[in-house]
Amino acid sequence: MPNLLIYYNTKTGNTELMAKAVEEGAKKVQGVEVTLTFHAKPQDLQNADAIIIGVPTYNHHMSLDIQNALQETAESGINLKDKVGAAFGSYGWSGEAPKQVLEILRNKFQMKTLDTPILSNYRPDEETLDKCRELGRKIAETLT
């Protein structure tokens, strides 16, 4: 059975709300195993068929946990080429982190990524959570 990894980090809980909505949408697709996790190792990324990363922006940067996991994955020589990838996240004033993650997934790991991340300024509203559910469903459907 194909699997979708939703890997996220949060400090205030806003990105976590988004991650749970992505999971909710993905689980509507039959035949796909969905894993939601706050911690991921390079092996977890390697074992996933698709990866969606939820990352908040802190001081114009992604969280260190996400940055370190991606760096460890690259240093381990793990091949993520042609896997499906996407990103989302909350922010207070700038919102660069999800875009940075997509750039790394696309350029460093040669993954097939969605061009636009889902962003939420602070706490996601219902419209943003619906977009997150749609993202989860859309990515899960690519695996069936």
ABEGO torsion letter per residue (X at the ends): XBBBBBBBBBAAGAAAAAAAAAAAAAAABBGBBBBBBABBBAAAAAABABBBBBBBBBGGBBBAAAAAAAAAAAAAGBBABGBBBBBBEBBAAAGAAAAAAAAAAAAAAGBBBBABBBBBBEBBBAAAAAAAAAAAAAAAAAAX
